[in-house]
Amino acid sequence: MKNIIQHINKAFDHRIRLGIMSVLMVNESADFNTLKELLGVTDGNLASHTKALESEQYIMIEKQFIGKKPNTRYSATREGKQAFRDHIEALEKLISKS
């Protein structure tokens, strides 16, 4: 049991971060407004959670302009995808042991 808990990643311990990573695991990328709409969160909330995931190097943030409008896109890094898979696997093992 202790070994399983070691694989639960603190970076994913919030539902918004779980949501961000879940979206990015099945999509190549997603923009700010798409994530905000899908997750039902405020601008500030989404920004703080994406910054936390970026600081762990689990997501990449790409800022650009489309016409004159700023656009921020997010994608999961290879390390982020692996860390998230490991996290989900640990949760599944934990649940199956219960």
Backbone bond lengths (Angstrom), bond angles and torsions (degrees), N, CA, C in turn:
res aa  C-N    CA-C-N  psi(-1)  N-CA   C-N-CA  omega(-1)  CA-C   N-CA-C  phi
1 M - - - 1.456 - - 1.526 110.21 -
2 K 1.331 117.76 -44.06 1.463 121.28 -179.07 1.525 110.61 -60.58
3 N 1.328 116.71 -40.14 1.456 121.62 -179.77 1.529 111.36 -62.07
4 I 1.321 117.22 -38.78 1.466 121.95 179.12 1.528 109.66 -65.17
5 I 1.304 117.29 -45.88 1.466 121.61 -176.80 1.525 111.26 -62.01
6 Q 1.328 117.50 -30.99 1.471 120.82 177.89 1.522 111.66 -60.81
7 H 1.326 118.05 -26.41 1.462 121.81 -177.36 1.528 112.93 -89.52
8 I 1.318 117.14 -2.40 1.462 119.83 174.79 1.524 106.92 -79.48
9 N 1.318 115.48 121.42 1.461 122.20 -171.39 1.527 110.81 -92.12
10 K 1.321 116.75 121.41 1.470 122.56 -179.30 1.531 111.98 -61.26
11 A 1.319 117.34 -26.46 1.471 120.12 179.92 1.528 111.55 -63.22
12 F 1.324 116.91 -22.06 1.468 121.44 -178.06 1.523 112.23 -107.39
13 D 1.323 117.80 18.64 1.469 119.57 -173.76 1.529 114.03 -81.57
14 H 1.302 117.69 4.08 1.465 120.70 177.78 1.522 109.26 -115.42
15 R 1.317 116.29 141.58 1.470 120.51 -175.69 1.523 112.82 -59.80
16 I 1.332 117.56 -32.75 1.466 119.77 -179.98 1.530 110.11 -69.00
17 R 1.324 117.20 -40.85 1.468 119.82 177.98 1.521 110.93 -67.45
18 L 1.327 116.49 -38.20 1.471 120.08 174.29 1.522 109.77 -59.52
19 G 1.327 115.95 -43.39 1.462 121.06 179.92 1.515 112.24 -64.24
20 I 1.324 117.14 -45.31 1.468 121.51 179.33 1.528 109.54 -58.24
21 M 1.323 115.82 -50.16 1.463 119.51 -178.01 1.521 111.47 -65.98
22 S 1.310 117.78 -37.43 1.471 120.71 178.80 1.522 110.48 -61.36
23 V 1.325 116.96 -44.19 1.468 121.06 178.02 1.525 110.31 -62.79
24 L 1.328 116.51 -44.07 1.461 120.18 -176.29 1.529 113.38 -75.18
25 M 1.307 117.68 -17.27 1.463 120.36 176.68 1.531 110.71 -73.94
26 V 1.316 117.81 -28.73 1.472 120.82 -176.78 1.532 113.04 -106.93
27 N 1.330 116.96 -5.52 1.457 122.05 176.92 1.522 108.10 -126.49
28 E 1.315 116.31 143.48 1.468 119.92 178.85 1.525 110.69 -59.57
29 S 1.339 115.13 -38.87 1.456 120.74 177.45 1.518 108.88 -160.19
30 A 1.323 115.49 168.79 1.467 121.39 176.08 1.514 107.46 -149.14
31 D 1.330 116.54 144.56 1.451 118.18 178.74 1.525 111.00 -90.63
32 F 1.317 114.78 169.82 1.464 122.00 -174.75 1.526 111.74 -54.20
33 N 1.344 116.42 -50.20 1.467 119.63 -176.19 1.520 112.46 -65.57
34 T 1.326 117.08 -35.74 1.468 120.41 177.70 1.527 110.22 -63.74
35 L 1.336 116.51 -48.38 1.466 119.91 178.67 1.528 110.72 -61.08
36 K 1.317 116.10 -44.23 1.466 121.22 -178.74 1.527 110.56 -59.13
37 E 1.329 115.98 -44.09 1.463 121.18 -179.52 1.535 111.67 -68.72
38 L 1.329 116.52 -47.21 1.466 120.86 -178.68 1.527 112.14 -61.52
39 L 1.340 116.01 -39.04 1.455 120.38 -174.68 1.523 113.49 -93.48
40 G 1.325 116.79 -12.71 1.469 120.66 179.48 1.519 112.89 62.90
41 V 1.327 116.29 48.22 1.469 121.04 -177.61 1.531 110.37 -121.76
42 T 1.323 115.66 165.36 1.463 120.88 177.40 1.527 109.96 -80.63
43 D 1.329 115.84 164.60 1.465 121.13 177.49 1.523 111.31 -55.90
44 G 1.329 116.02 -49.80 1.466 121.18 -177.03 1.513 112.58 -63.17
45 N 1.321 115.83 -40.71 1.461 121.08 179.70 1.519 110.61 -63.34
46 L 1.337 115.94 -47.44 1.459 119.93 179.99 1.528 110.73 -63.67
47 A 1.312 116.38 -43.05 1.471 120.76 -179.43 1.531 111.42 -60.34
48 S 1.325 117.46 -43.71 1.471 118.99 -177.97 1.530 111.36 -67.67
49 H 1.331 117.75 -37.31 1.468 119.80 -179.65 1.527 111.96 -74.18
50 T 1.330 117.21 -35.39 1.467 118.18 176.76 1.527 110.40 -69.04
51 K 1.324 117.24 -35.50 1.473 120.03 176.95 1.528 110.47 -63.61
52 A 1.336 116.25 -40.24 1.472 119.99 179.20 1.527 110.44 -63.03
53 L 1.326 117.17 -43.07 1.467 120.35 179.32 1.535 111.03 -69.07
54 E 1.328 116.54 -35.21 1.467 119.86 177.31 1.527 110.48 -66.19
55 S 1.325 117.54 -39.98 1.470 120.13 -178.85 1.526 111.50 -65.42
56 E 1.325 117.21 -24.88 1.478 121.58 174.88 1.528 111.08 -84.70
57 Q 1.343 115.64 -3.89 1.468 123.27 -175.96 1.520 112.51 63.93
58 Y 1.337 115.87 32.88 1.464 121.46 177.98 1.523 111.92 -93.51
59 I 1.343 116.51 -21.78 1.455 119.85 175.14 1.527 108.87 -134.26
60 M 1.331 114.60 157.27 1.457 122.25 174.06 1.519 108.01 -110.71
61 I 1.319 116.22 138.15 1.451 121.36 178.90 1.523 107.86 -113.32
62 E 1.338 115.71 126.33 1.459 121.16 -179.86 1.524 108.53 -120.90
63 K 1.319 115.74 118.31 1.464 120.91 179.93 1.521 108.59 -105.93
64 Q 1.339 114.78 134.71 1.452 120.19 178.74 1.517 109.06 -153.05
65 F 1.303 116.20 175.15 1.460 120.86 175.48 1.513 108.67 -112.73
66 I 1.314 115.61 135.57 1.460 121.51 172.17 1.520 104.31 -111.85
67 G 1.316 114.85 105.71 1.460 119.11 -168.75 1.518 106.70 68.12
68 K 1.318 115.97 -123.21 1.471 119.71 177.84 1.517 112.05 -105.63
69 K 1.346 116.43 5.74 1.462 120.10 -177.87 1.522 110.68 -98.25
70 P 1.330 116.36 133.10 1.473 118.60 175.73 1.527 110.27 -70.05
71 N 1.318 115.83 144.00 1.459 121.11 178.45 1.522 107.88 -136.30
72 T 1.322 116.39 128.87 1.461 121.83 178.54 1.524 107.86 -115.03
73 R 1.326 115.85 124.32 1.467 121.93 179.38 1.528 109.18 -116.30
74 Y 1.307 114.43 146.02 1.467 121.85 -179.16 1.520 108.71 -122.18
75 S 1.321 115.65 143.44 1.461 120.84 172.48 1.525 108.18 -144.33
76 A 1.316 114.93 150.19 1.468 120.11 179.09 1.523 109.04 -79.83
77 T 1.318 116.58 138.27 1.460 120.96 175.22 1.528 108.47 -80.53
78 R 1.312 115.75 167.04 1.470 119.77 177.01 1.533 109.75 -59.33
79 E 1.353 115.51 -42.78 1.471 120.32 179.21 1.531 110.76 -63.95
80 G 1.317 115.53 -39.37 1.458 120.13 179.62 1.518 111.93 -64.63
81 K 1.320 116.02 -42.46 1.474 120.09 179.07 1.522 110.69 -62.95
82 Q 1.344 116.19 -43.11 1.466 119.53 -179.91 1.526 111.11 -66.55
83 A 1.323 116.52 -43.32 1.470 120.30 179.44 1.528 110.34 -62.18
84 F 1.326 117.11 -39.16 1.459 120.53 -179.42 1.532 110.66 -69.54
85 R 1.328 116.84 -41.88 1.481 119.91 176.38 1.525 110.44 -59.94
86 D 1.340 116.89 -43.78 1.470 121.03 178.83 1.531 110.91 -62.20
87 H 1.325 116.30 -40.25 1.460 122.01 179.76 1.537 110.31 -63.51
88 I 1.323 116.57 -48.09 1.470 121.06 -179.58 1.527 110.36 -63.75
89 E 1.320 116.37 -40.88 1.464 120.62 178.35 1.530 110.90 -61.44
90 A 1.325 116.71 -42.31 1.473 120.87 178.90 1.530 110.18 -64.24
91 L 1.330 117.25 -41.59 1.467 120.06 177.79 1.524 111.18 -62.94
92 E 1.332 116.35 -42.31 1.468 120.14 178.97 1.520 111.34 -62.77
93 K 1.323 117.14 -41.09 1.468 120.84 178.13 1.517 110.45 -65.25
94 L 1.314 116.33 -41.01 1.458 121.45 179.29 1.532 110.63 -61.67
95 I 1.309 116.29 -43.65 1.472 121.25 179.90 1.515 110.71 -66.51
96 S 1.333 116.89 -41.48 1.473 119.50 -177.85 1.532 111.86 -70.00
97 K 1.338 118.11 -20.91 1.474 121.89 178.21 1.537 111.26 -80.09
98 S 1.324 115.90 -19.84 1.481 120.36 -176.74 1.497 112.28 -70.04
